[in-house]
Amino acid sequence: TQLLEQSPQFLSIQEGENLTVYCNSSSVFSSLQWYRQEPGEGPVLLVTVVTGGEVKKLKRLTFQFGDARKDSSLHITAAQPGDTGLYLCAGATGNTPLVFGKGTRLSVIA
Amino acid sequence: KAGVTQTPRYLIKTRGQQVTLSCSPISGHRSVSWYQQTPGQGLQFLFEYFSETQRNKGNFPGRFSGRQFSNSRSEMNVSTLELGDSALYLCASSLVAGGGDTQYFGPGTRLTVL
């Protein structure tokens, strides 16, 4: 069974601080997706990384896929209250269903 | 283009009852996946349908079932509800089957079992 472990589970920081969220597995994935979910809504895709070692930037968010395609990280620079939400990583392998981590709940305080 | 819609948004049922949830995918998407989300277990895969055929099934009891219609709309049914079935049920649509394609989620149906 493929598992994705996310850490930390909860994170509460002040506006302007930087943070990193981790997503780790013992399994290899063909791609890894990051989602953000806000209360009362479904998850919304932020980015997909497919190549080992790949780094993608989305404004203040930087996503990295590990060289061995088993782990990933999300770094947020100068966090803002609008970044508050549940961050989920999900791994894909071939045509099998996505495997989700349990998420990191981020709270950014103004 | 309209997003994924789910009805109803909220539902309250009692133990032993059954419930049917509906999902309308994005126009042109033929794959619909269902997930159960709880605080303790996170997002867990229930099943996936593509062109009216169940392609994948998660590790849930037979009380959970689903189907897909020719217009790609999907329904899931839970019979003999238990307290532990209280959760947010999410559906997601994509162009092709499998997790590799971008999945677009609906807002979910919040089911409470009393």
gemmi code that builds the backbone of each chain (N, CA, C; Angstrom):
import gemmi

chains = {
    "A": [
        ("THR", (0.849, -1.197, 0.000), (0.000, 0.000, 0.000), (0.883, 1.246, 0.000)),
        ("GLN", (0.603, 2.141, -0.945), (1.376, 3.371, -1.010), (0.846, 4.360, 0.017)),
        ("LEU", (1.765, 4.995, 0.752), (1.379, 5.973, 1.745), (2.176, 7.254, 1.530)),
        ("LEU", (1.524, 8.377, 1.801), (2.194, 9.661, 1.768), (2.057, 10.295, 3.143)),
        ("GLU", (3.194, 10.616, 3.747), (3.199, 11.234, 5.067), (3.494, 12.719, 4.924)),
        ("GLN", (2.617, 13.546, 5.469), (2.834, 14.983, 5.409), (3.199, 15.516, 6.789)),
        ("SER", (4.126, 16.462, 6.798), (4.505, 17.102, 8.052), (4.814, 18.578, 7.803)),
        ("PRO", (4.549, 19.427, 8.794), (3.816, 19.092, 10.012), (2.317, 18.952, 9.727)),
        ("GLN", (1.572, 18.437, 10.683), (0.120, 18.333, 10.535), (-0.529, 19.698, 10.651)),
        ("PHE", (-0.037, 20.503, 11.587), (-0.585, 21.831, 11.827), (0.556, 22.839, 11.869)),
        ("LEU", (0.274, 24.035, 11.378), (1.272, 25.091, 11.375), (0.562, 26.421, 11.531)),
        ("SER", (0.973, 27.177, 12.541), (0.389, 28.494, 12.763), (1.532, 29.498, 12.791)),
        ("ILE", (1.527, 30.441, 11.868), (2.632, 31.394, 11.760), (2.103, 32.808, 11.597)),
        ("GLN", (3.008, 33.759, 11.793), (2.667, 35.162, 11.607), (2.834, 35.550, 10.141)),
        ("GLU", (2.047, 36.502, 9.734), (2.176, 37.049, 8.374), (3.609, 37.505, 8.135)),
        ("GLY", (4.142, 37.158, 6.958), (5.490, 37.567, 6.606), (6.544, 36.496, 6.837)),
        ("GLU", (6.218, 35.475, 7.610), (7.173, 34.393, 7.867), (7.234, 33.440, 6.686)),
        ("ASN", (8.321, 32.666, 6.637), (8.477, 31.620, 5.628), (8.160, 30.273, 6.254)),
        ("LEU", (7.775, 29.307, 5.434), (7.479, 27.983, 5.950), (7.723, 26.932, 4.877)),
        ("THR", (7.935, 25.707, 5.333), (8.092, 24.571, 4.418), (7.234, 23.412, 4.905)),
        ("VAL", (6.528, 22.811, 3.988), (5.691, 21.640, 4.252), (6.296, 20.463, 3.494)),
        ("TYR", (6.309, 19.287, 4.145), (6.963, 18.131, 3.557), (5.961, 17.011, 3.265)),
        ("CYS", (6.292, 16.256, 2.226), (5.463, 15.133, 1.794), (6.413, 13.988, 1.465)),
        ("ASN", (6.351, 12.908, 2.255), (7.333, 11.835, 2.114), (6.677, 10.477, 1.927)),
        ("SER", (7.368, 9.620, 1.192), (6.868, 8.273, 0.963), (8.034, 7.321, 0.742)),
        ("SER", (7.781, 6.046, 0.938), (8.783, 5.033, 0.601), (8.554, 4.523, -0.820)),
        ("SER", (7.475, 4.991, -1.444), (7.121, 4.554, -2.799), (7.532, 5.601, -3.822)),
        ("VAL", (7.760, 5.136, -5.031), (8.088, 6.030, -6.138), (6.799, 6.399, -6.868)),
        ("PHE", (6.660, 7.660, -7.194), (5.481, 8.128, -7.918), (5.888, 8.695, -9.274)),
        ("SER", (5.025, 8.536, -10.251), (5.309, 9.107, -11.566), (5.081, 10.611, -11.565)),
        ("SER", (4.229, 11.075, -10.702), (4.034, 12.518, -10.543), (3.469, 12.791, -9.161)),
        ("LEU", (3.620, 14.024, -8.746), (3.099, 14.410, -7.444), (2.346, 15.722, -7.602)),
        ("GLN", (1.189, 15.786, -7.008), (0.347, 16.971, -7.121), (0.180, 17.613, -5.748)),
        ("TRP", (0.086, 18.936, -5.748), (-0.202, 19.684, -4.523), (-1.528, 20.408, -4.701)),
        ("TYR", (-2.373, 20.303, -3.678), (-3.678, 20.949, -3.668), (-3.793, 21.842, -2.433)),
        ("ARG", (-4.649, 22.851, -2.542), (-5.048, 23.626, -1.368), (-6.566, 23.563, -1.238)),
        ("GLN", (-7.002, 23.334, -0.019), (-8.431, 23.229, 0.236), (-8.827, 24.254, 1.295)),
        ("GLU", (-9.836, 25.032, 0.982), (-10.356, 26.020, 1.922), (-11.664, 25.492, 2.506)),
        ("PRO", (-12.021, 25.994, 3.683), (-13.238, 25.483, 4.349), (-14.460, 25.560, 3.446)),
        ("GLY", (-15.210, 24.457, 3.406), (-16.437, 24.433, 2.619), (-16.227, 24.225, 1.132)),
        ("GLU", (-14.995, 23.984, 0.729), (-14.709, 23.800, -0.689), (-13.938, 22.511, -0.913)),
        ("GLY", (-13.888, 22.092, -2.183), (-13.053, 20.952, -2.530), (-11.623, 21.400, -2.776)),
        ("PRO", (-10.688, 20.459, -2.797), (-9.288, 20.795, -3.080), (-9.127, 21.395, -4.478)),
        ("VAL", (-8.202, 22.347, -4.581), (-7.901, 22.986, -5.858), (-6.433, 22.726, -6.175)),
        ("LEU", (-6.181, 22.226, -7.382), (-4.819, 21.894, -7.774), (-3.943, 23.147, -7.856)),
        ("LEU", (-2.768, 23.077, -7.208), (-1.796, 24.171, -7.287), (-0.750, 23.878, -8.356)),
        ("VAL", (-0.212, 22.659, -8.325), (0.876, 22.330, -9.239), (1.021, 20.817, -9.350)),
        ("THR", (1.583, 20.371, -10.463), (1.964, 18.975, -10.658), (3.449, 18.940, -11.000)),
        ("VAL", (4.202, 18.103, -10.293), (5.619, 17.920, -10.615), (5.804, 16.495, -11.103)),
        ("VAL", (6.591, 16.339, -12.170), (6.689, 15.021, -12.802), (8.123, 14.512, -12.936)),
        ("THR", (9.107, 15.376, -12.837), (10.491, 14.958, -13.055), (11.266, 15.013, -11.742)),
        ("GLY", (12.040, 13.962, -11.452), (12.853, 13.966, -10.251), (13.761, 15.180, -10.217)),
        ("GLY", (13.787, 15.883, -9.074), (14.604, 17.078, -8.941), (13.950, 18.342, -9.449)),
        ("GLU", (12.773, 18.221, -10.013), (12.085, 19.378, -10.598), (11.714, 20.409, -9.530)),
        ("VAL", (11.870, 21.661, -9.873), (11.462, 22.774, -9.020), (10.502, 23.650, -9.813)),
        ("LYS", (9.340, 23.924, -9.220), (8.375, 24.821, -9.879), (8.030, 25.950, -8.931)),
        ("LYS", (7.914, 27.144, -9.499), (7.562, 28.306, -8.686), (6.234, 28.874, -9.146)),
        ("LEU", (5.417, 29.207, -8.163), (4.113, 29.808, -8.410), (4.019, 31.006, -7.475)),
        ("LYS", (4.451, 32.165, -7.980), (4.527, 33.399, -7.175), (5.370, 33.138, -5.924)),
        ("ARG", (4.791, 33.165, -4.743), (5.568, 32.984, -3.516), (5.680, 31.513, -3.094)),
        ("LEU", (5.153, 30.615, -3.889), (5.180, 29.188, -3.564), (6.221, 28.485, -4.438)),
        ("THR", (7.064, 27.675, -3.798), (8.078, 26.897, -4.522), (7.876, 25.424, -4.199)),
        ("PHE", (7.736, 24.625, -5.246), (7.498, 23.191, -5.107), (8.723, 22.451, -5.623)),
        ("GLN", (9.103, 21.395, -4.891), (10.242, 20.598, -5.333), (9.877, 19.122, -5.278)),
        ("PHE", (10.270, 18.388, -6.289), (10.081, 16.935, -6.344), (11.443, 16.315, -6.087)),
        ("GLY", (11.519, 15.351, -5.177), (12.780, 14.743, -4.839), (13.408, 14.008, -6.024)),
        ("ASP", (14.723, 13.873, -6.000), (15.438, 13.216, -7.092), (14.914, 11.804, -7.345)),
        ("ALA", (14.583, 11.098, -6.270), (14.122, 9.719, -6.393), (12.607, 9.629, -6.605)),
        ("ARG", (11.958, 10.746, -6.706), (10.486, 10.840, -6.919), (9.707, 10.124, -5.803)),
        ("LYS", (10.240, 10.244, -4.565), (9.530, 9.661, -3.423), (9.043, 10.743, -2.467)),
        ("ASP", (9.508, 11.971, -2.643), (9.150, 13.009, -1.689), (9.058, 14.357, -2.396)),
        ("SER", (8.431, 15.275, -1.705), (8.246, 16.612, -2.268), (8.143, 17.620, -1.131)),
        ("SER", (8.378, 18.861, -1.452), (8.233, 19.915, -0.453), (7.574, 21.129, -1.085)),
        ("LEU", (6.911, 21.875, -0.225), (6.273, 23.130, -0.617), (6.805, 24.214, 0.307)),
        ("HIS", (7.419, 25.225, -0.267), (7.960, 26.339, 0.513), (7.170, 27.602, 0.182)),
        ("ILE", (6.702, 28.285, 1.214), (5.995, 29.546, 1.020), (6.835, 30.671, 1.601)),
        ("THR", (7.073, 31.675, 0.806), (7.843, 32.837, 1.235), (6.893, 33.966, 1.619)),
        ("ALA", (7.192, 34.607, 2.731), (6.400, 35.766, 3.185), (4.909, 35.442, 3.182)),
        ("ALA", (4.539, 34.484, 4.016), (3.154, 34.005, 4.044), (2.168, 35.139, 4.322)),
        ("GLN", (1.000, 35.012, 3.709), (-0.075, 35.981, 3.872), (-1.324, 35.283, 4.391)),
        ("PRO", (-2.229, 36.015, 5.042), (-3.456, 35.376, 5.547), (-4.213, 34.612, 4.473)),
        ("GLY", (-4.137, 35.051, 3.234), (-4.801, 34.362, 2.138), (-4.223, 33.004, 1.831)),
        ("ASP", (-3.059, 32.683, 2.403), (-2.458, 31.356, 2.210), (-3.049, 30.329, 3.171)),
        ("THR", (-3.842, 30.774, 4.104), (-4.458, 29.874, 5.083), (-5.288, 28.810, 4.389)),
        ("GLY", (-5.130, 27.564, 4.835), (-5.892, 26.468, 4.245), (-5.249, 25.139, 4.548)),
        ("LEU", (-5.833, 24.093, 3.968), (-5.308, 22.736, 4.108), (-4.527, 22.408, 2.846)),
        ("TYR", (-3.249, 22.096, 2.997), (-2.398, 21.756, 1.863), (-2.258, 20.236, 1.790)),
        ("LEU", (-2.596, 19.701, 0.627), (-2.586, 18.257, 0.420), (-1.619, 17.890, -0.688)),
        ("CYS", (-0.835, 16.837, -0.460), (-0.043, 16.301, -1.560), (-0.697, 14.989, -1.989)),
        ("ALA", (-0.536, 14.665, -3.261), (-1.139, 13.446, -3.805), (-0.199, 12.857, -4.838)),
        ("GLY", (0.009, 11.556, -4.739), (0.923, 10.879, -5.653), (0.173, 10.058, -6.683)),
        ("ALA", (0.682, 10.060, -7.894), (0.075, 9.297, -8.988), (1.082, 8.290, -9.521)),
        ("THR", (0.581, 7.087, -9.847), (1.399, 6.043, -10.461), (0.573, 5.394, -11.554)),
        ("GLY", (0.952, 5.618, -12.783), (0.239, 5.029, -13.904), (-1.225, 5.403, -13.896)),
        ("ASN", (-2.088, 4.405, -14.078), (-3.524, 4.648, -14.116), (-4.213, 4.337, -12.801)),
        ("THR", (-3.434, 4.150, -11.747), (-4.040, 3.874, -10.449), (-4.526, 5.182, -9.828)),
        ("PRO", (-5.475, 5.095, -8.887), (-6.018, 6.306, -8.281), (-4.961, 7.095, -7.512)),
        ("LEU", (-5.209, 8.373, -7.371), (-4.334, 9.220, -6.576), (-4.294, 8.744, -5.125)),
        ("VAL", (-3.107, 8.841, -4.525), (-2.945, 8.568, -3.097), (-2.681, 9.908, -2.422)),
        ("PHE", (-3.502, 10.256, -1.452), (-3.378, 11.548, -0.775), (-2.710, 11.417, 0.584)),
        ("GLY", (-1.918, 12.442, 0.939), (-1.478, 12.590, 2.320), (-2.626, 13.157, 3.131)),
        ("LYS", (-2.456, 13.179, 4.471), (-3.537, 13.657, 5.325), (-3.592, 15.174, 5.401)),
        ("GLY", (-2.557, 15.833, 4.902), (-2.602, 17.278, 4.804), (-1.888, 18.020, 5.909)),
        ("THR", (-1.547, 19.259, 5.603), (-0.991, 20.202, 6.572), (-1.947, 21.371, 6.656)),
        ("ARG", (-2.441, 21.620, 7.862), (-3.365, 22.740, 8.038), (-2.570, 23.973, 8.441)),
        ("LEU", (-2.564, 24.949, 7.551), (-1.795, 26.176, 7.749), (-2.706, 27.323, 8.150)),
        ("SER", (-2.281, 28.036, 9.186), (-2.993, 29.238, 9.608), (-1.993, 30.387, 9.638)),
        ("VAL", (-2.272, 31.417, 8.865), (-1.400, 32.590, 8.826), (-2.125, 33.740, 9.505)),
        ("ILE", (-1.513, 34.225, 10.578), (-2.157, 35.252, 11.404), (-1.632, 36.632, 11.019)),
        ("ALA", (-2.564, 37.543, 10.785), (-2.191, 38.910, 10.392), (-1.579, 39.691, 11.543)),
    ],
    "B": [
        ("LYS", (-16.577, 27.729, -18.502), (-16.965, 26.336, -18.342), (-17.352, 26.100, -16.889)),
        ("ALA", (-18.515, 25.508, -16.661), (-18.973, 25.260, -15.299), (-18.091, 24.209, -14.652)),
        ("GLY", (-17.911, 24.345, -13.318), (-17.103, 23.393, -12.585), (-17.889, 22.159, -12.213)),
        ("VAL", (-17.292, 21.339, -11.359), (-17.945, 20.130, -10.873), (-19.005, 20.539, -9.846)),
        ("THR", (-20.188, 20.011, -10.002), (-21.242, 20.321, -9.040), (-21.658, 19.064, -8.303)),
        ("GLN", (-21.976, 19.237, -7.015), (-22.407, 18.126, -6.186), (-23.684, 18.525, -5.459)),
        ("THR", (-24.612, 17.592, -5.416), (-25.850, 17.819, -4.683), (-26.212, 16.603, -3.864)),
        ("PRO", (-26.809, 16.796, -2.684), (-26.956, 18.087, -2.019), (-25.637, 18.521, -1.387)),
        ("ARG", (-25.545, 19.718, -0.887), (-24.328, 20.164, -0.206), (-24.275, 19.672, 1.233)),
        ("TYR", (-25.415, 19.563, 1.853), (-25.488, 19.102, 3.242), (-26.616, 18.092, 3.374)),
        ("LEU", (-26.380, 17.122, 4.248), (-27.347, 16.037, 4.424), (-27.244, 15.525, 5.852)),
        ("ILE", (-28.387, 15.357, 6.488), (-28.412, 14.761, 7.825), (-29.295, 13.529, 7.761)),
        ("LYS", (-28.746, 12.402, 8.186), (-29.477, 11.136, 8.167), (-29.299, 10.453, 9.515)),
        ("THR", (-30.094, 9.430, 9.742), (-29.959, 8.642, 10.965), (-29.408, 7.262, 10.627)),
        ("ARG", (-28.846, 6.618, 11.627), (-28.273, 5.291, 11.433), (-29.294, 4.341, 10.803)),
        ("GLY", (-28.811, 3.520, 9.879), (-29.674, 2.545, 9.237), (-30.313, 3.028, 7.947)),
        ("GLN", (-30.363, 4.353, 7.767), (-30.945, 4.869, 6.528), (-29.954, 4.712, 5.379)),
        ("GLN", (-30.419, 5.034, 4.174), (-29.517, 5.038, 3.031), (-29.511, 6.433, 2.419)),
        ("VAL", (-28.488, 6.710, 1.628), (-28.354, 8.042, 1.058), (-27.779, 7.932, -0.351)),
        ("THR", (-28.190, 8.850, -1.217), (-27.661, 8.924, -2.578), (-27.128, 10.322, -2.815)),
        ("LEU", (-25.879, 10.396, -3.258), (-25.229, 11.672, -3.554), (-25.003, 11.760, -5.056)),
        ("SER", (-25.061, 12.971, -5.582), (-24.948, 13.159, -7.017), (-23.774, 14.063, -7.368)),
        ("CYS", (-23.170, 13.788, -8.525), (-22.027, 14.568, -8.993), (-22.161, 14.791, -10.495)),
        ("SER", (-22.066, 16.043, -10.908), (-22.056, 16.376, -12.338), (-20.666, 16.872, -12.700)),
        ("PRO", (-19.962, 16.156, -13.588), (-18.583, 16.538, -13.905), (-18.531, 17.733, -14.844)),
        ("ILE", (-17.336, 18.229, -15.050), (-17.112, 19.281, -16.036), (-17.460, 18.725, -17.415)),
        ("SER", (-18.082, 19.543, -18.231), (-18.486, 19.103, -19.558), (-17.286, 18.564, -20.337)),
        ("GLY", (-17.453, 17.357, -20.886), (-16.368, 16.742, -21.646), (-15.521, 15.775, -20.839)),
        ("HIS", (-15.608, 15.847, -19.526), (-14.872, 14.913, -18.668), (-15.642, 13.610, -18.563)),
        ("ARG", (-14.928, 12.505, -18.761), (-15.596, 11.216, -18.731), (-15.253, 10.394, -17.496)),
        ("SER", (-14.305, 10.879, -16.712), (-13.908, 10.148, -15.512), (-14.401, 10.878, -14.275)),
        ("VAL", (-15.012, 10.123, -13.374), (-15.471, 10.677, -12.090), (-14.947, 9.784, -10.976)),
        ("SER", (-14.292, 10.403, -10.007), (-13.799, 9.684, -8.834), (-14.484, 10.208, -7.592)),
        ("TRP", (-14.683, 9.337, -6.636), (-15.297, 9.701, -5.363), (-14.309, 9.473, -4.231)),
        ("TYR", (-14.318, 10.402, -3.273), (-13.449, 10.319, -2.118), (-14.257, 10.612, -0.852)),
        ("GLN", (-13.820, 9.990, 0.239), (-14.358, 10.301, 1.558), (-13.283, 11.059, 2.322)),
        ("GLN", (-13.642, 12.198, 2.909), (-12.676, 12.980, 3.674), (-13.126, 13.104, 5.120)),
        ("THR", (-12.291, 12.655, 6.034), (-12.536, 12.803, 7.462), (-11.298, 13.389, 8.114)),
        ("PRO", (-11.444, 14.047, 9.270), (-10.272, 14.638, 9.930), (-9.213, 13.592, 10.281)),
        ("GLY", (-9.642, 12.403, 10.653), (-8.684, 11.406, 11.105), (-7.982, 10.660, 9.978)),
        ("GLN", (-8.689, 10.390, 8.907), (-8.143, 9.568, 7.821), (-7.775, 10.367, 6.575)),
        ("GLY", (-8.159, 11.621, 6.520), (-7.861, 12.410, 5.332), (-8.735, 11.999, 4.167)),
        ("LEU", (-8.212, 12.162, 2.965), (-8.953, 11.828, 1.743), (-8.707, 10.370, 1.393)),
        ("GLN", (-9.770, 9.594, 1.345), (-9.643, 8.188, 0.986), (-10.463, 7.904, -0.262)),
        ("PHE", (-9.845, 7.199, -1.181), (-10.462, 6.894, -2.468), (-11.567, 5.855, -2.314)),
        ("LEU", (-12.719, 6.158, -2.895), (-13.848, 5.217, -2.866), (-13.915, 4.409, -4.158)),
        ("PHE", (-14.152, 5.087, -5.260), (-14.173, 4.420, -6.574), (-14.055, 5.443, -7.691)),
        ("GLU", (-13.765, 4.903, -8.874), (-13.629, 5.729, -10.074), (-14.447, 5.105, -11.196)),
        ("TYR", (-15.137, 5.950, -11.918), (-15.910, 5.512, -13.074), (-15.409, 6.226, -14.318)),
        ("PHE", (-15.376, 5.481, -15.392), (-14.997, 6.040, -16.687), (-15.894, 5.410, -17.733)),
        ("SER", (-16.570, 6.238, -18.496), (-17.494, 5.744, -19.530), (-18.413, 4.664, -18.984)),
        ("GLU", (-19.030, 4.947, -17.851), (-20.061, 4.119, -17.218), (-19.527, 2.822, -16.616)),
        ("THR", (-18.215, 2.632, -16.609), (-17.619, 1.417, -16.065), (-16.781, 1.761, -14.834)),
        ("GLN", (-16.911, 0.949, -13.789), (-16.073, 1.170, -12.617), (-14.653, 0.714, -12.941)),
        ("ARG", (-13.698, 1.620, -12.851), (-12.321, 1.318, -13.215), (-11.474, 0.928, -12.010)),
        ("ASN", (-11.723, 1.575, -10.910), (-10.970, 1.295, -9.694), (-11.896, 1.368, -8.497)),
        ("LYS", (-11.544, 0.609, -7.459), (-12.354, 0.617, -6.243), (-11.420, 0.651, -5.047)),
        ("GLY", (-11.766, 1.484, -4.073), (-10.982, 1.571, -2.856), (-11.405, 0.513, -1.857)),
        ("ASN", (-10.815, 0.589, -0.682), (-11.034, -0.414, 0.354), (-12.185, -0.013, 1.269)),
        ("PHE", (-13.385, -0.019, 0.741), (-14.583, 0.319, 1.505), (-15.558, -0.850, 1.438)),
        ("PRO", (-16.420, -0.990, 2.468), (-17.376, -2.101, 2.454), (-18.396, -1.969, 1.322)),
        ("GLY", (-19.084, -3.087, 1.069), (-20.044, -3.125, -0.024), (-21.234, -2.201, 0.147)),
        ("ARG", (-21.390, -1.619, 1.347), (-22.483, -0.658, 1.555), (-22.281, 0.598, 0.692)),
        ("PHE", (-21.084, 0.802, 0.256), (-20.763, 1.944, -0.601), (-20.788, 1.469, -2.054)),
        ("SER", (-21.601, 2.106, -2.851), (-21.686, 1.727, -4.254), (-21.853, 2.974, -5.104)),
        ("GLY", (-21.652, 2.824, -6.381), (-21.791, 3.977, -7.258), (-22.192, 3.551, -8.646)),
        ("ARG", (-22.440, 4.533, -9.465), (-22.704, 4.265, -10.873), (-22.482, 5.546, -11.659)),
        ("GLN", (-22.349, 5.368, -12.963), (-22.163, 6.525, -13.836), (-23.124, 6.380, -15.003)),
        ("PHE", (-23.685, 7.482, -15.396), (-24.666, 7.488, -16.477), (-24.001, 7.862, -17.799)),
        ("SER", (-24.745, 7.716, -18.867), (-24.179, 7.958, -20.203), (-23.748, 9.420, -20.388)),
        ("ASN", (-24.309, 10.333, -19.607), (-23.898, 11.740, -19.731), (-22.746, 12.064, -18.767)),
        ("SER", (-22.129, 11.033, -18.200), (-20.993, 11.099, -17.281), (-21.363, 11.516, -15.861)),
        ("ARG", (-22.581, 11.924, -15.640), (-23.006, 12.205, -14.259), (-22.890, 10.932, -13.431)),
        ("SER", (-22.574, 11.109, -12.149), (-22.365, 9.931, -11.303), (-23.137, 10.076, -10.003)),
        ("GLU", (-23.501, 8.961, -9.470), (-24.138, 8.913, -8.153), (-23.399, 7.912, -7.291)),
        ("MET", (-23.351, 8.187, -5.992), (-22.877, 7.169, -5.069), (-23.955, 6.949, -4.015)),
        ("ASN", (-24.049, 5.727, -3.568), (-25.071, 5.335, -2.623), (-24.403, 4.690, -1.410)),
        ("VAL", (-24.892, 5.040, -0.246), (-24.433, 4.382, 0.978), (-25.669, 3.810, 1.660)),
        ("SER", (-25.673, 2.510, 1.868), (-26.818, 1.883, 2.520), (-26.486, 1.609, 3.983)),
        ("THR", (-27.527, 1.404, 4.769), (-27.382, 1.069, 6.189), (-26.326, 1.957, 6.849)),
        ("LEU", (-26.602, 3.235, 6.875), (-25.642, 4.218, 7.367), (-25.202, 3.930, 8.796)),
        ("GLU", (-23.904, 4.189, 9.033), (-23.323, 4.070, 10.365), (-22.794, 5.447, 10.783)),
        ("LEU", (-22.626, 5.620, 12.100), (-22.129, 6.907, 12.596), (-20.798, 7.283, 11.941)),
        ("GLY", (-19.964, 6.282, 11.708), (-18.645, 6.517, 11.128), (-18.669, 6.945, 9.675)),
        ("ASP", (-19.846, 6.931, 9.062), (-19.947, 7.378, 7.673), (-20.051, 8.896, 7.583)),
        ("SER", (-20.161, 9.549, 8.717), (-20.193, 11.018, 8.720), (-18.881, 11.546, 8.155)),
        ("ALA", (-18.973, 12.333, 7.109), (-17.757, 12.776, 6.413), (-18.139, 13.769, 5.329)),
        ("LEU", (-17.105, 14.344, 4.718), (-17.285, 15.136, 3.507), (-17.020, 14.209, 2.324)),
        ("TYR", (-17.980, 14.088, 1.444), (-17.822, 13.238, 0.268), (-17.553, 14.135, -0.934)),
        ("LEU", (-16.403, 13.903, -1.540), (-15.947, 14.718, -2.652), (-15.958, 13.912, -3.938)),
        ("CYS", (-16.360, 14.535, -5.012), (-16.160, 13.903, -6.297), (-15.229, 14.774, -7.127)),
        ("ALA", (-14.520, 14.150, -8.021), (-13.577, 14.849, -8.873), (-13.728, 14.325, -10.288)),
        ("SER", (-13.625, 15.213, -11.255), (-13.712, 14.763, -12.645), (-12.399, 15.051, -13.364)),
        ("SER", (-12.134, 14.239, -14.376), (-10.955, 14.433, -15.208), (-11.263, 13.918, -16.605)),
        ("LEU", (-10.376, 14.277, -17.539), (-10.605, 13.880, -18.929), (-10.450, 12.380, -19.114)),
        ("VAL", (-9.389, 11.838, -18.487), (-9.105, 10.417, -18.647), (-9.062, 9.752, -17.286)),
        ("ALA", (-9.088, 8.425, -17.283), (-9.075, 7.681, -16.031), (-7.670, 7.660, -15.427)),
        ("GLY", (-7.614, 7.334, -14.130), (-6.325, 7.249, -13.457), (-5.947, 8.557, -12.794)),
        ("GLY", (-5.004, 8.487, -11.872), (-4.649, 9.656, -11.095), (-3.695, 10.613, -11.770)),
        ("GLY", (-3.148, 10.225, -12.920), (-2.153, 11.083, -13.543), (-2.702, 12.349, -14.154)),
        ("ASP", (-3.977, 12.339, -14.518), (-4.580, 13.513, -15.133), (-5.048, 14.473, -14.055)),
        ("THR", (-5.098, 15.743, -14.362), (-5.566, 16.741, -13.399), (-6.996, 16.442, -12.989)),
        ("GLN", (-7.229, 16.405, -11.694), (-8.569, 16.159, -11.173), (-9.155, 17.478, -10.667)),
        ("TYR", (-10.395, 17.712, -11.026), (-11.104, 18.915, -10.614), (-12.191, 18.495, -9.632)),
        ("PHE", (-12.073, 19.052, -8.418), (-12.970, 18.638, -7.356), (-14.209, 19.528, -7.268)),
        ("GLY", (-15.308, 18.902, -6.854), (-16.494, 19.653, -6.502), (-16.390, 20.129, -5.066)),
        ("PRO", (-17.385, 20.877, -4.583), (-17.337, 21.418, -3.225), (-17.642, 20.391, -2.143)),
        ("GLY", (-18.154, 19.229, -2.562), (-18.414, 18.177, -1.592), (-19.838, 18.177, -1.047)),
        ("THR", (-20.216, 17.036, -0.503), (-21.472, 16.877, 0.237), (-21.103, 16.527, 1.666)),
        ("ARG", (-21.545, 17.343, 2.599), (-21.269, 17.092, 4.019), (-22.390, 16.208, 4.554)),
        ("LEU", (-22.055, 14.952, 4.873), (-23.032, 13.998, 5.399), (-22.833, 13.842, 6.900)),
        ("THR", (-23.900, 14.027, 7.629), (-23.887, 13.811, 9.076), (-24.856, 12.692, 9.393)),
        ("VAL", (-24.372, 11.666, 10.090), (-25.204, 10.530, 10.481), (-25.420, 10.594, 11.987)),
        ("LEU", (-26.673, 10.659, 12.394), (-27.013, 10.774, 13.829), (-27.497, 9.443, 14.390)),
    ],
}
model = gemmi.Model(1)
for chain_id, residues in chains.items():
    chain = gemmi.Chain(chain_id)
    for i, (resn, *xyz) in enumerate(residues, 1):
        res = gemmi.Residue()
        res.name, res.seqid = resn, gemmi.SeqId(i, " ")
        for name, pos in zip(("N", "CA", "C"), xyz):
            atom = gemmi.Atom()
            atom.name, atom.element = name, gemmi.Element(name[0])
            atom.pos, atom.b_iso = gemmi.Position(*pos), 0.0
            res.add_atom(atom)
        chain.add_residue(res)
    model.add_chain(chain)
structure = gemmi.Structure()
structure.add_model(model)
structure.setup_entities()
